[in-house]
Amino acid sequence: MSTVPLSTTTDLKRQPSKFAQLRALLESKPTEFLMEAHNGLSARIVEEAGFKGIWASGLALSSQFGVRDNNEASWTQIVDMLEFMSDTTRIPILLDGDTGYGNFNNLRRLVRKLEQREIAGVCIEDKVFPKTNSFIYGERQPLADVDEFCGKLKAGKDSQNDPDFSIVARVEALIAGWGLDEALRRAEAYHGAGADAILIHSKLSQADEILAFAREWAGRAPLIIVPTKYYSTPTEVFRKADISVVIWANHLIRAAAAAMAEVAREIHATETLVNIEDQVAPVSEIFRLQGAEELLAAERRYTASPDAETGAIVLAATRGEGLESMTQERPKVMLPVAGIPLLRRLVDKFKRQNINHITTVTGYKPEAIDVKGISLVHNPDYALSGELSSLTCALEALSEDTIITYGDLLFRSYILRDLRHMPGNIVAVVDSAMPPGKTENIRDAAFCSQPDDRSLFRQDVDLLRVETQSETLHGRPSGRWIGMVRVAGEGRQWLLNALQALRQQEHFPQLGMPDLLNYLVANGHPIKVLYVNGHWLDVNNMEDLTRAGDFAHGHQQ
């Protein structure tokens, strides 16, 4: 059976099946209307316009394939397209099934395949296979033998599983130049053979012969018309004639063809998009019709796992102490390293590992940040506040899997890769490569439950605390926290709760990321440690900036 977008499944449980919906339209006393559609996009447009049902026109379907309306598109190709149309809509589809694509046996298989895709019904015409469009020398087209066509109808009805699946018999006698009597004779025979409705077709520009048929038919079965040629007839006339269903048969494909031709000619002539951009649907509207938002919601619901989409928050609000001569017109993260700004290098690292939702917190000179592919949020109090104040500005970007990092980091790609696959609700990256002896120059010293044994096997190590005052370290640290942490799963709520509690403290504006890590550990939330051994650096002064150039060129590990 066809699938249904997540957002519609609840609604579908409350409404009749598509088969029952079409049957209700056919048997409705007020005149109902079907609108042509030829692919999934046009089907969704028809539904959103308010129509209760869709006519899958043979002319339109063949046209969207770029072939003639002469059964040049196979029935399997038609059914494949119908599946897309059914998947994207909740209203019934009546297929213009030409002659049933062959004899009674072809129709039996067609009915089964249509039901599997929740196509509510099929209309077949009493001509011979392969058919020709009714408006192309229609009077020369031979009609099927009545008894043979009745046998085809019976075979189709016997093959259906859902009692509400509808088979409509299309009478082409008026198209082929026969009189009203022949049209009525055929319609009565088809009704007797089990047809659920009769479609009477005409190529005249006036509705006289259609109305005459309706009077004589006298409501013996639901009656359907296609006023493509007699379009000027007021719709109220059809209502008074007790027409069950009116089909607007090919107008979306014709509208699309006209619009596409006009836009193509304009772009070819002017070699610019300026003149047409305001006349066409925005790309966002196409995304909406495709259901892009539903997919994003489904991803958030179903892929909250280590392989779920990872986001990033970059803390980049500072000007940079010790770099004032270089940052008069730009923040530190826009300083060039080997010709490429620090932030651009960081964003590229993320994107190479498919981390595309990147939010950067700005502060000093935000207008100077022109890195593409990121979202910006601003910390207006950056000059008087610390890292946690910046982080609170970006909490809307804190997803179920987020990397939080300083903006002045350079690192080898494997560090980010290993961090993404490290188990733990919160994981901090710690560099265990420290110079022997003195530790007074170590910033963000990390004390961990175990030292790095540098084995081939991943250690299970917890962070105990991060000390920022290197001159008063309590013991020998296990390494240095490099300024990068990953928050996933429950860790997201842990972090949000911790920030809420810390914001109640008077000195919150002065707190940094180490304070947040320490608070989490103190309140019983384990922070796992990913040990690295060098292969990164941060930029805090002119010497670091020089070293960063060597690092970027691979001269330094």
URLIN-V308888 format. One record per pair of residues at least 6 apart in sequence whose ideal C-beta (glycine too) atoms are under 7 Angstrom apart, sorted by the first residue. I is the first residue (numbers start at 1). GAP is how many residues later the second one is. Records with the same first field share a line. If there is no record, write none. Layout:
I = GAP, GAP
//
This chain:
1 = 115, 117
2 = 81, 84, 85, 115, 116
3 = 84
4 = 8, 83
5 = 286, 289
6 = 288, 292
7 = 287
8 = 82
11 = 79
12 = 78
17 = 147
18 = 74, 100, 102
19 = 101, 143, 145, 146
20 = 144
21 = 70, 71, 99
22 = 31, 70, 72, 98, 99, 144
23 = 141, 143
25 = 7, 27, 28, 220
26 = 140, 170, 171, 196, 218, 219
27 = 195
28 = 216
31 = 207, 208, 212, 213, 215
32 = 20, 212, 213
33 = 18, 213, 215
34 = 17, 19, 20, 21, 60, 211, 213
35 = 11, 16, 19, 20, 213
36 = 19, 21, 24, 212, 213, 214, 215, 216, 217
37 = 6, 9, 17, 19, 48, 215
38 = 19, 22, 23, 25, 26, 214, 215
39 = 25, 42, 45, 46
40 = 44, 45, 47, 48
41 = 248
42 = 210
43 = 11, 42, 45, 46
44 = 44, 45, 245
45 = 244
46 = 8
47 = 42, 43, 44
51 = 40
52 = 39
53 = 38, 39, 41
54 = 31, 35, 37, 39
55 = 39, 41, 192, 194
56 = 26, 29, 37, 38, 39, 40
57 = 39, 192, 193
58 = 11, 38, 40
59 = 10, 74, 191
60 = 190, 193
61 = 12, 17, 20
62 = 6, 7, 10, 11
63 = 190
64 = 189
65 = 8, 12
67 = 6
69 = 64
70 = 60, 61, 62
71 = 27, 30, 58, 59, 60
75 = 26, 35
79 = 34, 38
82 = 11, 13, 35, 37
83 = 34
85 = 8
86 = 7, 31, 32, 33
92 = 28
93 = 26, 27
94 = 26, 27, 29, 74
95 = 19, 24, 27, 28
96 = 27
97 = 13, 25, 26, 27
98 = 27, 33
99 = 25, 26, 28, 29, 30, 32
100 = 6, 7, 10, 24, 52
101 = 9, 28
102 = 27
103 = 49
104 = 47, 48, 51
107 = 17, 45, 48, 49
108 = 47, 48, 51
110 = 12
111 = 11, 45, 48, 49, 54
112 = 47
114 = 8
115 = 45, 46, 47, 50
120 = 45, 46
121 = 44, 45, 46, 47
122 = 45
123 = 45, 47, 76
124 = 28, 45, 46
125 = 6, 45, 47
126 = 17, 18, 23, 44, 45, 46, 60
127 = 14, 16, 17, 45
128 = 14, 16
132 = 9
134 = 38, 41, 67, 69
135 = 68
138 = 37, 38, 65
139 = 37, 38
141 = 35
143 = 29, 30, 33
146 = 40, 43
149 = 41
150 = 39, 40, 43
153 = 14, 16, 37, 40, 41, 42
154 = 39, 40
156 = 11
157 = 10, 37
166 = 30, 31
167 = 28, 29
168 = 27, 28, 29, 31, 56
169 = 21, 26, 29
170 = 29, 31
171 = 12, 15, 16, 27, 28, 29, 30
172 = 29
173 = 9, 10, 13
174 = 9, 26, 27, 28, 35
175 = 26, 27, 28
180 = 29, 32, 33, 36
183 = 17, 30
184 = 29, 32, 33
187 = 11, 13, 30
190 = 8
191 = 7, 29, 30
195 = 26
197 = 24, 25, 27, 47
198 = 23, 25, 26
199 = 25, 27
200 = 10, 13, 23, 25
201 = 25
202 = 7, 8, 27, 28
203 = 26
204 = 25, 26
205 = 24, 25
206 = 24
207 = 20, 23, 26, 30
210 = 15, 20
211 = 30
214 = 9, 27, 28, 29
217 = 6
219 = 23
222 = 22, 23
223 = 20, 21
224 = 20, 21, 23
225 = 13, 18, 21
226 = 21, 23
227 = 6, 19
228 = 21, 22
238 = 8
263 = 13, 17
266 = 9, 10
267 = 6, 9
299 = 10
303 = 6
304 = 96
306 = 115
308 = 92, 93
309 = 92
310 = 45, 91, 92, 93, 110
311 = 44, 46, 86, 88, 90, 91
312 = 38, 43, 46, 90, 91, 93
313 = 46, 78, 81, 84, 85, 89, 91
314 = 32, 44, 46, 47, 91, 93
315 = 46, 72, 75, 76, 91, 92
316 = 15, 17, 27, 44, 45, 46, 91
317 = 44, 45, 46, 47, 62, 65, 73
318 = 13, 14, 45, 46
319 = 8, 12, 13, 45
320 = 7, 12
322 = 218, 219
323 = 9, 218, 219
326 = 9
327 = 8
329 = 36, 39
330 = 35, 38
331 = 33, 34, 37, 38
332 = 76, 207
333 = 8, 9, 10, 74, 75
334 = 7, 9, 34, 35
335 = 6, 7, 204, 210
337 = 8, 73, 211, 212, 215
338 = 211, 214, 215
341 = 30
342 = 65, 66, 197
343 = 17, 26, 28, 64
344 = 27
345 = 65, 207
346 = 61, 63
347 = 11, 24, 26, 27
349 = 64, 67
350 = 8
351 = 22
352 = 61
353 = 63, 64, 67
355 = 48
358 = 15, 16, 17
359 = 15, 16, 18, 35, 38
360 = 9, 14, 16, 47
361 = 16, 18, 29, 32, 33
362 = 7, 14, 16, 17
363 = 16, 19, 27
364 = 18
366 = 10, 12
369 = 7
375 = 22
377 = 16, 17
378 = 15
379 = 6, 10, 11, 14
381 = 8, 128
382 = 8
384 = 125
385 = 124
386 = 123, 124, 125, 126
387 = 125, 126
388 = 111, 114, 120, 123, 124, 125, 127, 128
389 = 120
391 = 13
392 = 107
395 = 101
398 = 94
400 = 88, 89, 92
401 = 87
402 = 85
403 = 16, 81, 83
404 = 81, 83
405 = 78, 79
406 = 77, 132
408 = 130, 131
409 = 73, 74, 75, 127, 129
410 = 126, 127, 138, 141, 142
411 = 124, 125
412 = 123, 124
415 = 14, 117, 120, 121
418 = 112
419 = 8, 10, 65, 67, 111
422 = 106, 108
424 = 104
425 = 63, 64, 65, 66, 69
426 = 59, 61, 65, 68, 94, 99, 101, 102
427 = 58, 59, 101, 103
428 = 35, 53, 57, 89, 99, 101
429 = 53, 55, 101, 103
430 = 16, 18, 48, 49, 50, 51, 99, 101
431 = 48, 49, 51, 101, 102, 103, 105
432 = 20, 46, 47, 99, 101
433 = 100, 101
434 = 8, 45, 46
439 = 6, 31, 34, 37, 38
440 = 30, 31
441 = 29
442 = 28, 35, 38
443 = 25, 27, 37
444 = 22, 24, 36, 37, 70
445 = 21, 22, 25, 28, 32, 35
446 = 17, 20, 31, 32, 33, 34, 35
447 = 17, 18, 28, 30, 31
448 = 13, 14, 15, 16, 30, 81
449 = 12, 13, 15
450 = 9, 11
451 = 27
452 = 26, 27, 79
453 = 6
454 = 79
459 = 72
461 = 67, 68, 70
462 = 64, 65, 66, 67
463 = 54, 58, 64, 66
464 = 57
465 = 53, 56
466 = 15, 48, 51, 52
467 = 6, 7
468 = 46
479 = 52
481 = 33
482 = 54
483 = 55
487 = 8
494 = 26, 31
498 = 18, 21, 22
502 = 6, 9, 14, 17
517 = 10
520 = 7
521 = 6
534 = 23
535 = 22
537 = 7, 10, 11, 14
538 = 6
539 = 6, 9
547 = 9
550 = 6
//
